[in-house]
Amino acid sequence: MTFKKVIIFSLKEFNDNKPNDGYSPQNGHVINVFFSANRLTECVAVGFQ
């Protein structure tokens, strides 16, 4: 699957469905989720076609 744009959202932005650069996170496809041991980094990679 190819994507025209991939954006990294924080987990809070993703859950709140806050748009970033005009893209709403839940309108795309989740590619990967990143967590760190100290829970300071919680990100979701979302691809848009």
PDB file of N, CA, C and O in Angstrom:
ATOM      1  N   MET A   1       0.852  -1.169   0.000  1.00  0.00           N
ATOM      2  CA  MET A   1       0.000   0.000   0.000  1.00  0.00           C
ATOM      3  C   MET A   1       0.900   1.234   0.000  1.00  0.00           C
ATOM      4  O   MET A   1       1.850   1.317   0.778  1.00  0.00           O
ATOM      5  N   THR A   2       0.601   2.174  -0.861  1.00  0.00           N
ATOM      6  CA  THR A   2       1.380   3.404  -0.919  1.00  0.00           C
ATOM      7  C   THR A   2       0.540   4.558  -0.374  1.00  0.00           C
ATOM      8  O   THR A   2      -0.684   4.579  -0.506  1.00  0.00           O
ATOM      9  N   PHE A   3       1.221   5.501   0.233  1.00  0.00           N
ATOM     10  CA  PHE A   3       0.557   6.656   0.829  1.00  0.00           C
ATOM     11  C   PHE A   3       1.130   7.926   0.226  1.00  0.00           C
ATOM     12  O   PHE A   3       2.331   8.007  -0.031  1.00  0.00           O
ATOM     13  N   LYS A   4       0.279   8.915  -0.001  1.00  0.00           N
ATOM     14  CA  LYS A   4       0.731  10.211  -0.493  1.00  0.00           C
ATOM     15  C   LYS A   4       1.327  11.040   0.638  1.00  0.00           C
ATOM     16  O   LYS A   4       2.213  11.864   0.416  1.00  0.00           O
ATOM     17  N   LYS A   5       0.836  10.815   1.847  1.00  0.00           N
ATOM     18  CA  LYS A   5       1.295  11.602   2.999  1.00  0.00           C
ATOM     19  C   LYS A   5       1.259  10.721   4.235  1.00  0.00           C
ATOM     20  O   LYS A   5       0.296   9.984   4.448  1.00  0.00           O
ATOM     21  N   VAL A   6       2.304  10.793   5.053  1.00  0.00           N
ATOM     22  CA  VAL A   6       2.356  10.101   6.339  1.00  0.00           C
ATOM     23  C   VAL A   6       2.591  11.162   7.409  1.00  0.00           C
ATOM     24  O   VAL A   6       3.529  11.953   7.313  1.00  0.00           O
ATOM     25  N   ILE A   7       1.743  11.174   8.416  1.00  0.00           N
ATOM     26  CA  ILE A   7       1.848  12.159   9.496  1.00  0.00           C
ATOM     27  C   ILE A   7       1.934  11.415  10.820  1.00  0.00           C
ATOM     28  O   ILE A   7       1.234  10.426  11.037  1.00  0.00           O
ATOM     29  N   ILE A   8       2.805  11.905  11.706  1.00  0.00           N
ATOM     30  CA  ILE A   8       2.940  11.356  13.051  1.00  0.00           C
ATOM     31  C   ILE A   8       2.086  12.206  13.991  1.00  0.00           C
ATOM     32  O   ILE A   8       2.311  13.409  14.125  1.00  0.00           O
ATOM     33  N   PHE A   9       1.117  11.581  14.633  1.00  0.00           N
ATOM     34  CA  PHE A   9       0.253  12.251  15.604  1.00  0.00           C
ATOM     35  C   PHE A   9       0.600  11.757  16.997  1.00  0.00           C
ATOM     36  O   PHE A   9       0.989  10.603  17.174  1.00  0.00           O
ATOM     37  N   SER A  10       0.456  12.640  17.994  1.00  0.00           N
ATOM     38  CA  SER A  10       0.550  12.163  19.374  1.00  0.00           C
ATOM     39  C   SER A  10      -0.703  11.342  19.651  1.00  0.00           C
ATOM     40  O   SER A  10      -1.717  11.496  18.969  1.00  0.00           O
ATOM     41  N   LEU A  11      -0.631  10.480  20.641  1.00  0.00           N
ATOM     42  CA  LEU A  11      -1.783   9.645  20.970  1.00  0.00           C
ATOM     43  C   LEU A  11      -2.979  10.505  21.377  1.00  0.00           C
ATOM     44  O   LEU A  11      -4.122  10.173  21.064  1.00  0.00           O
ATOM     45  N   LYS A  12      -2.711  11.616  22.078  1.00  0.00           N
ATOM     46  CA  LYS A  12      -3.790  12.533  22.481  1.00  0.00           C
ATOM     47  C   LYS A  12      -4.441  13.168  21.256  1.00  0.00           C
ATOM     48  O   LYS A  12      -5.667  13.249  21.184  1.00  0.00           O
ATOM     49  N   GLU A  13      -3.635  13.623  20.288  1.00  0.00           N
ATOM     50  CA  GLU A  13      -4.185  14.205  19.059  1.00  0.00           C
ATOM     51  C   GLU A  13      -5.031  13.183  18.304  1.00  0.00           C
ATOM     52  O   GLU A  13      -6.097  13.508  17.782  1.00  0.00           O
ATOM     53  N   PHE A  14      -4.539  11.936  18.252  1.00  0.00           N
ATOM     54  CA  PHE A  14      -5.271  10.891  17.538  1.00  0.00           C
ATOM     55  C   PHE A  14      -6.614  10.615  18.200  1.00  0.00           C
ATOM     56  O   PHE A  14      -7.636  10.527  17.519  1.00  0.00           O
ATOM     57  N   ASN A  15      -6.617  10.479  19.523  1.00  0.00           N
ATOM     58  CA  ASN A  15      -7.862  10.189  20.243  1.00  0.00           C
ATOM     59  C   ASN A  15      -8.849  11.352  20.179  1.00  0.00           C
ATOM     60  O   ASN A  15     -10.061  11.138  20.141  1.00  0.00           O
ATOM     61  N   ASP A  16      -8.331  12.587  20.168  1.00  0.00           N
ATOM     62  CA  ASP A  16      -9.200  13.766  20.068  1.00  0.00           C
ATOM     63  C   ASP A  16      -9.616  14.043  18.627  1.00  0.00           C
ATOM     64  O   ASP A  16     -10.485  14.881  18.384  1.00  0.00           O
ATOM     65  N   ASN A  17      -8.998  13.340  17.663  1.00  0.00           N
ATOM     66  CA  ASN A  17      -9.248  13.511  16.226  1.00  0.00           C
ATOM     67  C   ASN A  17      -8.967  14.951  15.795  1.00  0.00           C
ATOM     68  O   ASN A  17      -9.704  15.517  14.988  1.00  0.00           O
ATOM     69  N   LYS A  18      -7.874  15.550  16.349  1.00  0.00           N
ATOM     70  CA  LYS A  18      -7.487  16.913  16.010  1.00  0.00           C
ATOM     71  C   LYS A  18      -6.751  16.918  14.669  1.00  0.00           C
ATOM     72  O   LYS A  18      -5.774  16.186  14.511  1.00  0.00           O
ATOM     73  N   PRO A  19      -7.193  17.721  13.700  1.00  0.00           N
ATOM     74  CA  PRO A  19      -6.518  17.775  12.399  1.00  0.00           C
ATOM     75  C   PRO A  19      -5.108  18.347  12.512  1.00  0.00           C
ATOM     76  O   PRO A  19      -4.835  19.210  13.345  1.00  0.00           O
ATOM     77  N   ASN A  20      -4.224  17.848  11.659  1.00  0.00           N
ATOM     78  CA  ASN A  20      -2.844  18.321  11.574  1.00  0.00           C
ATOM     79  C   ASN A  20      -2.551  18.506  10.095  1.00  0.00           C
ATOM     80  O   ASN A  20      -2.661  17.549   9.328  1.00  0.00           O
ATOM     81  N   ASP A  21      -2.181  19.707   9.673  1.00  0.00           N
ATOM     82  CA  ASP A  21      -1.940  20.027   8.260  1.00  0.00           C
ATOM     83  C   ASP A  21      -3.163  19.733   7.396  1.00  0.00           C
ATOM     84  O   ASP A  21      -3.024  19.386   6.224  1.00  0.00           O
ATOM     85  N   GLY A  22      -4.361  19.869   7.967  1.00  0.00           N
ATOM     86  CA  GLY A  22      -5.579  19.637   7.211  1.00  0.00           C
ATOM     87  C   GLY A  22      -6.010  18.186   7.130  1.00  0.00           C
ATOM     88  O   GLY A  22      -6.990  17.876   6.452  1.00  0.00           O
ATOM     89  N   TYR A  23      -5.304  17.287   7.801  1.00  0.00           N
ATOM     90  CA  TYR A  23      -5.633  15.862   7.787  1.00  0.00           C
ATOM     91  C   TYR A  23      -6.138  15.435   9.160  1.00  0.00           C
ATOM     92  O   TYR A  23      -5.456  15.642  10.164  1.00  0.00           O
ATOM     93  N   SER A  24      -7.328  14.840   9.212  1.00  0.00           N
ATOM     94  CA  SER A  24      -7.860  14.298  10.461  1.00  0.00           C
ATOM     95  C   SER A  24      -7.316  12.888  10.645  1.00  0.00           C
ATOM     96  O   SER A  24      -7.385  12.087   9.713  1.00  0.00           O
ATOM     97  N   PRO A  25      -6.781  12.560  11.813  1.00  0.00           N
ATOM     98  CA  PRO A  25      -6.106  11.281  12.004  1.00  0.00           C
ATOM     99  C   PRO A  25      -6.969  10.059  11.750  1.00  0.00           C
ATOM    100  O   PRO A  25      -6.474   9.055  11.238  1.00  0.00           O
ATOM    101  N   GLN A  26      -8.237  10.119  12.092  1.00  0.00           N
ATOM    102  CA  GLN A  26      -9.068   8.924  11.960  1.00  0.00           C
ATOM    103  C   GLN A  26      -9.641   8.763  10.556  1.00  0.00           C
ATOM    104  O   GLN A  26     -10.447   7.864  10.317  1.00  0.00           O
ATOM    105  N   ASN A  27      -9.225   9.638   9.613  1.00  0.00           N
ATOM    106  CA  ASN A  27      -9.598   9.479   8.205  1.00  0.00           C
ATOM    107  C   ASN A  27      -8.528   8.720   7.435  1.00  0.00           C
ATOM    108  O   ASN A  27      -8.714   8.412   6.258  1.00  0.00           O
ATOM    109  N   GLY A  28      -7.415   8.418   8.084  1.00  0.00           N
ATOM    110  CA  GLY A  28      -6.318   7.715   7.420  1.00  0.00           C
ATOM    111  C   GLY A  28      -6.202   6.280   7.889  1.00  0.00           C
ATOM    112  O   GLY A  28      -7.088   5.750   8.560  1.00  0.00           O
ATOM    113  N   HIS A  29      -5.081   5.658   7.520  1.00  0.00           N
ATOM    114  CA  HIS A  29      -4.794   4.273   7.904  1.00  0.00           C
ATOM    115  C   HIS A  29      -3.650   4.275   8.907  1.00  0.00           C
ATOM    116  O   HIS A  29      -2.598   4.860   8.650  1.00  0.00           O
ATOM    117  N   VAL A  30      -3.848   3.627  10.048  1.00  0.00           N
ATOM    118  CA  VAL A  30      -2.791   3.540  11.056  1.00  0.00           C
ATOM    119  C   VAL A  30      -1.712   2.606  10.525  1.00  0.00           C
ATOM    120  O   VAL A  30      -1.986   1.459  10.173  1.00  0.00           O
ATOM    121  N   ILE A  31      -0.477   3.113  10.470  1.00  0.00           N
ATOM    122  CA  ILE A  31       0.649   2.327   9.978  1.00  0.00           C
ATOM    123  C   ILE A  31       1.397   1.688  11.139  1.00  0.00           C
ATOM    124  O   ILE A  31       1.745   0.509  11.091  1.00  0.00           O
ATOM    125  N   ASN A  32       1.642   2.475  12.186  1.00  0.00           N
ATOM    126  CA  ASN A  32       2.425   1.988  13.316  1.00  0.00           C
ATOM    127  C   ASN A  32       2.109   2.836  14.545  1.00  0.00           C
ATOM    128  O   ASN A  32       1.668   3.979  14.430  1.00  0.00           O
ATOM    129  N   VAL A  33       2.340   2.260  15.717  1.00  0.00           N
ATOM    130  CA  VAL A  33       2.166   2.969  16.986  1.00  0.00           C
ATOM    131  C   VAL A  33       3.477   2.862  17.744  1.00  0.00           C
ATOM    132  O   VAL A  33       4.058   1.781  17.830  1.00  0.00           O
ATOM    133  N   PHE A  34       3.947   3.973  18.293  1.00  0.00           N
ATOM    134  CA  PHE A  34       5.221   4.018  19.008  1.00  0.00           C
ATOM    135  C   PHE A  34       4.977   4.325  20.481  1.00  0.00           C
ATOM    136  O   PHE A  34       4.300   5.298  20.812  1.00  0.00           O
ATOM    137  N   PHE A  35       5.521   3.509  21.353  1.00  0.00           N
ATOM    138  CA  PHE A  35       5.466   3.743  22.798  1.00  0.00           C
ATOM    139  C   PHE A  35       6.883   3.687  23.343  1.00  0.00           C
ATOM    140  O   PHE A  35       7.706   2.908  22.862  1.00  0.00           O
ATOM    141  N   SER A  36       7.171   4.508  24.345  1.00  0.00           N
ATOM    142  CA  SER A  36       8.460   4.417  25.027  1.00  0.00           C
ATOM    143  C   SER A  36       8.228   3.861  26.428  1.00  0.00           C
ATOM    144  O   SER A  36       7.105   3.862  26.932  1.00  0.00           O
ATOM    145  N   ALA A  37       9.292   3.395  27.038  1.00  0.00           N
ATOM    146  CA  ALA A  37       9.185   2.793  28.368  1.00  0.00           C
ATOM    147  C   ALA A  37       8.714   3.808  29.413  1.00  0.00           C
ATOM    148  O   ALA A  37       7.970   3.455  30.329  1.00  0.00           O
ATOM    149  N   ASN A  38       9.143   5.057  29.279  1.00  0.00           N
ATOM    150  CA  ASN A  38       8.763   6.075  30.265  1.00  0.00           C
ATOM    151  C   ASN A  38       7.436   6.755  29.912  1.00  0.00           C
ATOM    152  O   ASN A  38       7.008   7.670  30.616  1.00  0.00           O
ATOM    153  N   ARG A  39       6.786   6.321  28.835  1.00  0.00           N
ATOM    154  CA  ARG A  39       5.477   6.804  28.390  1.00  0.00           C
ATOM    155  C   ARG A  39       5.464   8.290  28.042  1.00  0.00           C
ATOM    156  O   ARG A  39       4.396   8.900  27.997  1.00  0.00           O
ATOM    157  N   LEU A  40       6.643   8.887  27.795  1.00  0.00           N
ATOM    158  CA  LEU A  40       6.678  10.278  27.349  1.00  0.00           C
ATOM    159  C   LEU A  40       6.426  10.372  25.846  1.00  0.00           C
ATOM    160  O   LEU A  40       5.943  11.391  25.351  1.00  0.00           O
ATOM    161  N   THR A  41       6.755   9.312  25.135  1.00  0.00           N
ATOM    162  CA  THR A  41       6.577   9.290  23.691  1.00  0.00           C
ATOM    163  C   THR A  41       5.510   8.272  23.332  1.00  0.00           C
ATOM    164  O   THR A  41       5.753   7.066  23.384  1.00  0.00           O
ATOM    165  N   GLU A  42       4.346   8.747  22.975  1.00  0.00           N
ATOM    166  CA  GLU A  42       3.256   7.893  22.517  1.00  0.00           C
ATOM    167  C   GLU A  42       2.748   8.505  21.218  1.00  0.00           C
ATOM    168  O   GLU A  42       2.034   9.508  21.237  1.00  0.00           O
ATOM    169  N   CYS A  43       3.114   7.904  20.094  1.00  0.00           N
ATOM    170  CA  CYS A  43       2.786   8.462  18.792  1.00  0.00           C
ATOM    171  C   CYS A  43       2.132   7.418  17.899  1.00  0.00           C
ATOM    172  O   CYS A  43       2.311   6.214  18.079  1.00  0.00           O
ATOM    173  N   VAL A  44       1.374   7.913  16.937  1.00  0.00           N
ATOM    174  CA  VAL A  44       0.705   7.062  15.959  1.00  0.00           C
ATOM    175  C   VAL A  44       1.081   7.577  14.572  1.00  0.00           C
ATOM    176  O   VAL A  44       0.909   8.761  14.281  1.00  0.00           O
ATOM    177  N   ALA A  45       1.593   6.690  13.716  1.00  0.00           N
ATOM    178  CA  ALA A  45       1.881   7.040  12.326  1.00  0.00           C
ATOM    179  C   ALA A  45       0.642   6.720  11.497  1.00  0.00           C
ATOM    180  O   ALA A  45       0.157   5.588  11.502  1.00  0.00           O
ATOM    181  N   VAL A  46       0.133   7.729  10.784  1.00  0.00           N
ATOM    182  CA  VAL A  46      -1.086   7.564   9.994  1.00  0.00           C
ATOM    183  C   VAL A  46      -0.775   7.925   8.542  1.00  0.00           C
ATOM    184  O   VAL A  46      -0.188   8.971   8.264  1.00  0.00           O
ATOM    185  N   GLY A  47      -1.175   7.050   7.625  1.00  0.00           N
ATOM    186  CA  GLY A  47      -0.965   7.283   6.200  1.00  0.00           C
ATOM    187  C   GLY A  47      -2.256   7.705   5.518  1.00  0.00           C
ATOM    188  O   GLY A  47      -3.337   7.218   5.847  1.00  0.00           O
ATOM    189  N   PHE A  48      -2.124   8.622   4.561  1.00  0.00           N
ATOM    190  CA  PHE A  48      -3.275   9.124   3.806  1.00  0.00           C
ATOM    191  C   PHE A  48      -3.028   8.900   2.322  1.00  0.00           C
ATOM    192  O   PHE A  48      -1.918   9.105   1.831  1.00  0.00           O
ATOM    193  N   GLN A  49      -4.075   8.475   1.607  1.00  0.00           N
ATOM    194  CA  GLN A  49      -3.948   8.233   0.169  1.00  0.00           C
ATOM    195  C   GLN A  49      -4.470   9.391  -0.622  1.00  0.00           C
ATOM    196  O   GLN A  49      -4.443   9.361  -1.852  1.00  0.00           O
TER     197      GLN A  49
END
